[in-house]
Amino acid sequence: MRLRVEFTTEPFDLDEAPTHAVVAREVIQAAGLDAVDVGPFGNTAEGGADEVLTAVDSLLRQALASGATRVSLQVNVIEGETP
């Protein structure tokens, strides 16, 4: 099964990316996922279920430890893929 994860971390800072946002992006970029897209207001990545779920676990733990007060995320099965 392939999954797509979309996430944002808060609090926002429009002047400079907060540490928690940088850490979350680094976790996703280092996870070996496909179609990684990072941006100022949201981030997405795709990959196999095990890889995405492992990355989400690390993302949550490290972003919260780095000062995030909220992490919003959505995980979807990619269309055409069977669970």
N, CA, C and O atoms as a MOPAC input file, in Angstrom:
PM7 MOZYME 1SCF
protein

 N      0.84400 1    -1.17400 1     0.00000 1
 C      0.00000 1     0.00000 1     0.00000 1
 C      0.89000 1     1.23900 1     0.00000 1
 O      1.90600 1     1.29400 1     0.69400 1
 N      0.49200 1     2.22600 1    -0.78800 1
 C      1.19000 1     3.51800 1    -0.81300 1
 C      0.33400 1     4.57200 1    -0.12100 1
 O     -0.89100 1     4.59300 1    -0.23500 1
 N      1.03100 1     5.44500 1     0.59900 1
 C      0.35300 1     6.49400 1     1.35100 1
 C      0.91600 1     7.86100 1     0.97900 1
 O      2.05600 1     7.99100 1     0.53200 1
 N      0.07800 1     8.87300 1     1.17800 1
 C      0.50500 1    10.26800 1     1.05600 1
 C      0.28000 1    10.92900 1     2.40300 1
 O     -0.80300 1    10.81900 1     2.97900 1
 N      1.29700 1    11.61700 1     2.90800 1
 C      1.17200 1    12.36400 1     4.15400 1
 C      1.27300 1    13.84800 1     3.82800 1
 O      2.11800 1    14.26800 1     3.03800 1
 N      0.40300 1    14.62700 1     4.44500 1
 C      0.44100 1    16.08300 1     4.35900 1
 C      0.51300 1    16.59400 1     5.78800 1
 O     -0.21400 1    16.10600 1     6.65300 1
 N      1.38100 1    17.57200 1     6.05200 1
 C      1.50600 1    18.04900 1     7.42300 1
 C      1.93100 1    19.50600 1     7.49900 1
 O      2.54600 1    20.04800 1     6.58100 1
 N      1.58500 1    20.12200 1     8.62200 1
 C      2.07300 1    21.44300 1     8.99900 1
 C      2.37000 1    21.40800 1    10.49000 1
 O      1.79500 1    20.61700 1    11.23700 1
 N      3.27400 1    22.27500 1    10.90500 1
 C      3.58000 1    22.40200 1    12.32600 1
 C      3.30800 1    23.84400 1    12.74500 1
 O      3.40100 1    24.76800 1    11.93700 1
 N      2.97500 1    24.01700 1    14.00600 1
 C      2.71000 1    25.34900 1    14.54700 1
 C      3.45500 1    25.50100 1    15.85500 1
 O      3.77200 1    24.49200 1    16.48600 1
 N      3.74500 1    26.69700 1    16.28700 1
 C      3.26100 1    27.97600 1    15.78500 1
 C      4.01200 1    28.41700 1    14.52500 1
 O      5.16700 1    28.05200 1    14.30200 1
 N      3.31100 1    29.22000 1    13.70800 1
 C      3.87800 1    29.77200 1    12.48500 1
 C      4.74900 1    30.98000 1    12.80600 1
 O      4.54300 1    31.67400 1    13.80200 1
 N      5.70300 1    31.20500 1    11.95900 1
 C      6.49400 1    32.42800 1    11.99700 1
 C      6.73700 1    32.80700 1    10.54500 1
 O      7.45500 1    32.10700 1     9.83200 1
 N      6.14600 1    33.90600 1    10.10400 1
 C      6.25200 1    34.29100 1     8.70000 1
 C      7.61000 1    34.88700 1     8.34200 1
 O      7.95800 1    34.96700 1     7.16400 1
 N      8.37800 1    35.30400 1     9.34500 1
 C      9.68000 1    35.90100 1     9.07300 1
 C     10.78900 1    34.86800 1     8.91500 1
 O     11.70800 1    35.04900 1     8.11700 1
 N     10.69500 1    33.79600 1     9.67400 1
 C     11.75900 1    32.78900 1     9.68200 1
 C     11.16000 1    31.43700 1    10.06600 1
 O     10.30300 1    31.35600 1    10.94700 1
 N     11.61500 1    30.38400 1     9.40200 1
 C     11.09300 1    29.05000 1     9.71600 1
 C     11.50800 1    28.66000 1    11.13000 1
 O     12.69600 1    28.66700 1    11.45200 1
 N     10.51900 1    28.31300 1    11.99100 1
 C     10.84000 1    27.88800 1    13.35100 1
 C     11.61400 1    26.56100 1    13.34900 1
 O     11.54500 1    25.78800 1    12.39300 1
 N     12.33600 1    26.32400 1    14.41900 1
 C     13.12900 1    25.10000 1    14.53700 1
 C     12.27900 1    23.86000 1    14.30700 1
 O     12.70600 1    22.94500 1    13.60300 1
 N     11.08400 1    23.81200 1    14.88900 1
 C     10.23200 1    22.61900 1    14.74600 1
 C      9.85400 1    22.36500 1    13.29000 1
 O      9.74300 1    21.21100 1    12.87500 1
 N      9.65900 1    23.41500 1    12.51700 1
 C      9.31300 1    23.25200 1    11.10200 1
 C     10.51000 1    22.72200 1    10.31300 1
 O     10.35900 1    21.85200 1     9.45500 1
 N     11.68600 1    23.24500 1    10.60600 1
 C     12.90400 1    22.78000 1     9.93700 1
 C     13.15700 1    21.31400 1    10.26700 1
 O     13.46900 1    20.52100 1     9.37900 1
 N     13.02600 1    20.95400 1    11.53200 1
 C     13.24000 1    19.57000 1    11.96400 1
 C     12.24500 1    18.63600 1    11.27300 1
 O     12.63700 1    17.57600 1    10.78600 1
 N     10.97900 1    19.01000 1    11.22200 1
 C      9.96300 1    18.17200 1    10.58800 1
 C     10.28200 1    17.95300 1     9.11700 1
 O     10.16300 1    16.83500 1     8.61400 1
 N     10.68200 1    19.00300 1     8.43100 1
 C     11.02700 1    18.88200 1     7.01400 1
 C     12.25300 1    17.99800 1     6.82400 1
 O     12.29800 1    17.18400 1     5.90100 1
 N     13.23700 1    18.15300 1     7.68500 1
 C     14.44800 1    17.32700 1     7.58000 1
 C     14.12600 1    15.84800 1     7.78500 1
 O     14.68400 1    14.99100 1     7.10100 1
 N     13.23700 1    15.55000 1     8.71500 1
 C     12.83200 1    14.15700 1     8.95300 1
 C     12.22500 1    13.57200 1     7.68300 1
 O     12.57800 1    12.46700 1     7.27100 1
 N     11.31600 1    14.31200 1     7.06900 1
 C     10.64900 1    13.81000 1     5.86100 1
 C     11.62900 1    13.69700 1     4.70100 1
 O     11.59400 1    12.72000 1     3.95300 1
 N     12.49300 1    14.67700 1     4.54800 1
 C     13.45400 1    14.63700 1     3.44200 1
 C     14.45100 1    13.49300 1     3.60300 1
 O     14.92500 1    12.94700 1     2.60700 1
 N     14.77200 1    13.12600 1     4.82900 1
 C     15.73800 1    12.05300 1     5.07800 1
 C     15.10400 1    10.66300 1     5.08800 1
 O     15.81700 1     9.66200 1     5.15900 1
 N     13.77900 1    10.59000 1     5.01900 1
 C     13.08100 1     9.30500 1     5.16600 1
 C     13.07800 1     8.45600 1     3.90400 1
 O     12.60600 1     7.31900 1     3.93600 1
 N     13.58600 1     8.97000 1     2.80700 1
 C     13.61300 1     8.18400 1     1.57900 1
 C     12.25500 1     8.02800 1     0.92900 1
 O     12.00800 1     7.04700 1     0.22800 1
 N     11.37200 1     8.98900 1     1.15500 1
 C     10.03800 1     8.93700 1     0.56300 1
 C     10.06200 1     9.54800 1    -0.83400 1
 O     11.01400 1    10.23100 1    -1.21100 1
 N      8.99200 1     9.28900 1    -1.60000 1
 C      8.85800 1     9.80600 1    -2.96000 1
 C      8.07100 1    11.11500 1    -2.94000 1
 O      7.35100 1    11.41500 1    -1.98700 1
 N      8.22600 1    11.86800 1    -3.99600 1
 C      7.40500 1    13.06100 1    -4.23800 1
 C      7.35000 1    13.98100 1    -3.02100 1
 O      6.27800 1    14.44500 1    -2.63100 1
 N      8.51000 1    14.24100 1    -2.42700 1
 C      8.56600 1    15.13100 1    -1.26500 1
 C      8.44900 1    16.56500 1    -1.76000 1
 O      9.18400 1    16.99200 1    -2.65000 1
 N      7.51000 1    17.30200 1    -1.16700 1
 C      7.30600 1    18.70100 1    -1.52200 1
 C      7.18100 1    19.49100 1    -0.23000 1
 O      6.20900 1    19.32800 1     0.50800 1
 N      8.15500 1    20.34300 1     0.04800 1
 C      8.10300 1    21.15900 1     1.25900 1
 C      7.81600 1    22.59200 1     0.86700 1
 O      8.32000 1    23.09500 1    -0.13700 1
 N      6.99300 1    23.24300 1     1.68200 1
 C      6.63400 1    24.62400 1     1.41300 1
 C      6.37400 1    25.37100 1     2.70100 1
 O      6.37900 1    24.77000 1     3.77600 1
 N      6.15000 1    26.66100 1     2.61500 1
 C      5.98300 1    27.46300 1     3.82200 1
 C      4.69200 1    27.17200 1     4.59200 1
 O      4.62900 1    27.41000 1     5.79800 1
 N      3.66500 1    26.66300 1     3.91100 1
 C      2.38200 1    26.44800 1     4.58300 1
 C      1.92000 1    25.00300 1     4.58300 1
 O      0.81800 1    24.70800 1     5.04700 1
 N      2.73900 1    24.10200 1     4.07400 1
 C      2.36800 1    22.70400 1     4.07500 1
 C      3.42000 1    21.87700 1     3.38200 1
 O      4.19400 1    22.38400 1     2.57000 1
 N      3.44300 1    20.60900 1     3.70400 1
 C      4.44100 1    19.69000 1     3.18800 1
 C      3.75200 1    18.38100 1     2.83600 1
 O      2.81100 1    17.96900 1     3.51300 1
 N      4.21400 1    17.73300 1     1.78600 1
 C      3.65400 1    16.44000 1     1.40000 1
 C      4.77500 1    15.47900 1     1.03000 1
 O      5.87100 1    15.89000 1     0.64900 1
 N      4.47800 1    14.21100 1     1.15000 1
 C      5.40100 1    13.16400 1     0.71000 1
 C      4.59200 1    11.89500 1     0.49100 1
 O      3.51400 1    11.72300 1     1.06000 1
 N      5.12400 1    11.01800 1    -0.33700 1
 C      4.48100 1     9.74500 1    -0.62400 1
 C      5.49000 1     8.62500 1    -0.45500 1
 O      6.70000 1     8.83200 1    -0.54800 1
 N      4.96500 1     7.43300 1    -0.20600 1
 C      5.83000 1     6.27300 1    -0.10700 1
 C      5.06000 1     5.05400 1     0.33900 1
 O      3.83800 1     5.08400 1     0.48300 1
 N      5.79300 1     3.98500 1     0.55200 1
 C      5.19500 1     2.76200 1     1.05800 1
 C      4.66400 1     2.98300 1     2.46500 1
 O      5.15400 1     3.85000 1     3.18800 1
 N      3.67000 1     2.20900 1     2.85200 1
 C      3.01800 1     2.39100 1     4.15200 1
 C      4.00700 1     2.33900 1     5.30900 1
 O      3.97000 1     3.20700 1     6.18000 1
 N      4.87400 1     1.36200 1     5.33900 1
 C      5.82200 1     1.24600 1     6.44800 1
 C      6.73400 1     2.45900 1     6.52300 1
 O      6.99100 1     2.97800 1     7.60900 1
 N      7.22500 1     2.91600 1     5.37600 1
 C      8.12600 1     4.06400 1     5.36200 1
 C      7.41900 1     5.34500 1     5.80000 1
 O      7.97000 1     6.12500 1     6.57700 1
 N      6.20600 1     5.56100 1     5.30600 1
 C      5.45600 1     6.76400 1     5.67500 1
 C      5.11400 1     6.74400 1     7.15800 1
 O      5.28800 1     7.75400 1     7.84000 1
 N      4.63400 1     5.62400 1     7.66700 1
 C      4.24900 1     5.55800 1     9.07800 1
 C      5.45300 1     5.71100 1    10.00400 1
 O      5.34600 1     6.33100 1    11.06200 1
 N      6.58600 1     5.15700 1     9.61600 1
 C      7.81100 1     5.34100 1    10.39800 1
 C      8.22200 1     6.81000 1    10.38900 1
 O      8.60400 1     7.35500 1    11.42400 1
 N      8.14600 1     7.44900 1     9.22700 1
 C      8.49800 1     8.86900 1     9.11700 1
 C      7.53700 1     9.73600 1     9.93100 1
 O      7.97100 1    10.69900 1    10.56400 1
 N      6.25100 1     9.41700 1     9.92700 1
 C      5.27000 1    10.18700 1    10.69800 1
 C      5.56300 1    10.07200 1    12.19700 1
 O      5.47800 1    11.06600 1    12.91900 1
 N      5.90000 1     8.89100 1    12.66100 1
 C      6.25000 1     8.70700 1    14.06800 1
 C      7.43900 1     9.59900 1    14.44100 1
 O      7.40500 1    10.29900 1    15.45300 1
 N      8.47100 1     9.56600 1    13.62800 1
 C      9.65400 1    10.37800 1    13.88900 1
 C      9.34800 1    11.86400 1    13.78000 1
 O      9.81300 1    12.66400 1    14.59200 1
 N      8.56700 1    12.22500 1    12.77800 1
 C      8.17600 1    13.62700 1    12.59100 1
 C      7.45600 1    14.16100 1    13.82400 1
 O      7.79100 1    15.24000 1    14.31300 1
 N      6.47900 1    13.42800 1    14.33100 1
 C      5.72600 1    13.86200 1    15.50900 1
 C      6.63400 1    14.00500 1    16.72500 1
 O      6.60500 1    15.02200 1    17.41700 1
 N      7.42500 1    12.99400 1    16.97400 1
 C      8.29700 1    13.02500 1    18.15200 1
 C      9.30400 1    14.17500 1    18.08800 1
 O      9.49000 1    14.90100 1    19.06500 1
 N      9.94900 1    14.33400 1    16.93400 1
 C     11.00400 1    15.33500 1    16.83300 1
 C     10.45900 1    16.75900 1    16.73200 1
 O     11.04800 1    17.68200 1    17.29400 1
 N      9.34800 1    16.95000 1    16.02900 1
 C      8.77400 1    18.29600 1    15.92700 1
 C      8.27900 1    18.76300 1    17.29500 1
 O      8.50800 1    19.91400 1    17.66900 1
 N      7.60900 1    17.89800 1    18.04200 1
 C      7.13200 1    18.27100 1    19.37400 1
 C      8.29800 1    18.54600 1    20.31400 1
 O      8.24500 1    19.48300 1    21.11000 1
 N      9.34600 1    17.73900 1    20.22600 1
 C     10.52700 1    17.95000 1    21.06500 1
 C     11.26200 1    19.24000 1    20.69900 1
 O     12.03100 1    19.77100 1    21.50000 1
 N     11.01900 1    19.74300 1    19.47700 1
 C     11.69200 1    20.95600 1    19.00100 1
 C     10.83300 1    22.20200 1    19.13200 1
 O     11.16900 1    23.25100 1    18.58300 1
 N      9.71900 1    22.09300 1    19.86200 1
 C      8.92700 1    23.28100 1    20.14200 1
 C      7.59000 1    23.40100 1    19.44600 1
 O      6.88500 1    24.38600 1    19.66600 1
 N      7.21200 1    22.45500 1    18.62500 1
 C      5.88300 1    22.52700 1    18.00400 1
 C      4.81600 1    22.40000 1    19.08300 1
 O      4.92200 1    21.56900 1    19.98500 1
 N      3.79600 1    23.22700 1    18.97900 1
 C      2.66900 1    23.13200 1    19.90600 1
 C      1.47200 1    22.45100 1    19.25500 1
 O      0.49600 1    22.10100 1    19.91900 1
 N      1.57100 1    22.27400 1    17.94200 1
 C      0.50400 1    21.59100 1    17.20500 1
 C      1.10000 1    21.04400 1    15.92000 1
 O      1.87500 1    21.72100 1    15.24500 1
 N      0.73400 1    19.81900 1    15.58900 1
 C      1.10500 1    19.21600 1    14.31000 1
 C     -0.18500 1    18.72700 1    13.67500 1
 O     -0.88100 1    17.87300 1    14.22500 1
 N     -0.49200 1    19.27700 1    12.51700 1
 C     -1.67800 1    18.84000 1    11.77800 1
 C     -1.20600 1    17.94200 1    10.65600 1
 O     -0.31600 1    18.30300 1     9.88600 1
 N     -1.81200 1    16.76400 1    10.56900 1
 C     -1.41900 1    15.88900 1     9.47900 1
 C     -2.58600 1    15.07700 1     8.97400 1
 O     -3.57200 1    14.82500 1     9.66600 1
 N     -2.42000 1    14.68700 1     7.74300 1
 C     -3.41800 1    13.85600 1     7.08700 1
 C     -2.67100 1    12.77400 1     6.35000 1
 O     -1.68200 1    13.04700 1     5.67000 1
 N     -3.13600 1    11.54800 1     6.47900 1
 C     -2.52800 1    10.41700 1     5.77500 1
 C     -3.61500 1     9.78400 1     4.93200 1
 O     -4.68300 1     9.43500 1     5.43500 1
 N     -3.33500 1     9.63600 1     3.63700 1
 C     -4.30500 1     9.05900 1     2.71400 1
 C     -3.69300 1     7.90600 1     1.94400 1
 O     -2.50500 1     7.91600 1     1.62200 1
 N     -4.51900 1     6.91200 1     1.65300 1
 C     -4.12700 1     5.86900 1     0.70200 1
 C     -4.18200 1     6.50700 1    -0.67900 1
 O     -5.16500 1     7.16500 1    -1.02100 1
 N     -3.15200 1     6.32100 1    -1.46100 1
 C     -3.09900 1     6.91900 1    -2.78600 1
 C     -4.10000 1     6.21100 1    -3.69200 1
 O     -4.18900 1     4.98400 1    -3.70500 1
 N     -4.84600 1     7.00300 1    -4.44400 1
 C     -5.86600 1     6.46900 1    -5.37500 1
 C     -5.33400 1     5.32000 1    -6.19300 1
 O     -4.20200 1     5.36400 1    -6.67400 1
 N     -6.12900 1     4.30900 1    -6.35000 1
 C     -5.74400 1     3.16800 1    -7.15000 1
 C     -4.95700 1     2.11900 1    -6.39000 1
 O     -4.73200 1     1.01700 1    -6.88900 1
 N     -4.54600 1     2.46000 1    -5.19600 1
 C     -3.80300 1     1.51100 1    -4.36000 1
 C     -4.79600 1     0.79100 1    -3.46600 1
 O     -5.78800 1     1.38000 1    -3.03800 1
 N     -4.54200 1    -0.45200 1    -3.18500 1
 C     -5.43400 1    -1.20900 1    -2.33100 1
 C     -4.84200 1    -1.29500 1    -0.93000 1
 O     -3.63100 1    -1.44400 1    -0.77000 1
 N     -5.69900 1    -1.20200 1     0.08300 1
 C     -5.19200 1    -1.30000 1     1.47300 1
 C     -4.70500 1    -2.67700 1     1.82300 1
 O     -4.25600 1    -2.90600 1     2.94600 1

